[in-house]
Amino acid sequence: MVYILGHRPYEFCLVPDTEGFITHKELLRSIHEEPGWSHVRQGNINEVLLGKDRALFFAEDKRIRVLDRRWELDLDSPAELLPKLLFIGIRRKAHPFIMEKGLREIAGSHHILSSREMAERIGRRRDQRPVLLEVMADKAQKEGILFHTFGNLFLTKEIQVRYIAGPPVPKEVIKSKEAKPKKEEIKPPDFQAGTFVLVESRDMDRSRRNRGKKRKGWKEEARKFRRKR
């Protein structure tokens, strides 16, 4: 845990947040990917945090970090040289959207690009059969896209679709998308905001309900009055 969190988290495809934290879930996933360590559970982490080495760590809100960090994550300085191609593993559900719109910006997060092998590893954390995409990183950087280096990982906020190459979206996915019925447009009511529709039968003021109405038999009474005159 000290080596993963404090020395080289990027070797395990982990990117801590700005405070140096990794979630327990991310830590466990990275440990399970290592041969011979699939048996580790949350209880084992808890034992470390309660044992003789607890002073090395700080944990809160299902996150953990080491107090002595030997790495630096600089998100202010752009990367200098990038490989021509980098890779990212994405969920199959996201494949059609990304091939159409690109890798869009996510508030408070970065897209992680890497070698093919590491991209597959990261992708399998979200999908058992991730889709692997190629990113023309060198070209994107020359045309103004910012990248940041973290060990052997490269972070970026967004990548336009023109820099992305990957397998075509399956035809059945395209057909199912086209076959979805469009949602009916809901027309707003004719009355303005702040008004209400008065239902006569629910009006509690009987005098108002009867106001303006002529009594039953008013014609007969009028005729009698004229005859008397």
Secondary structure, DSSP 8 states (H G I E B T S, - for coil): -HIIIII-GGGGT----TTS-EEHHHHHHHHHTSTT-TT--HHHHHHHHHSTTGGGEEEETTEEEESS------SSS--S---S-EEEEE-GGGHHHHHHH-B---TT--EEEB-HHHHHHHHTTT-SS-EEEEE-HHHHHHTT---EEETTEEEES-B-GGGEE-----HHHHHHHHHS---------SS-TT-----GGG---HHHHHTT---TTHHHHHHHHHHH-
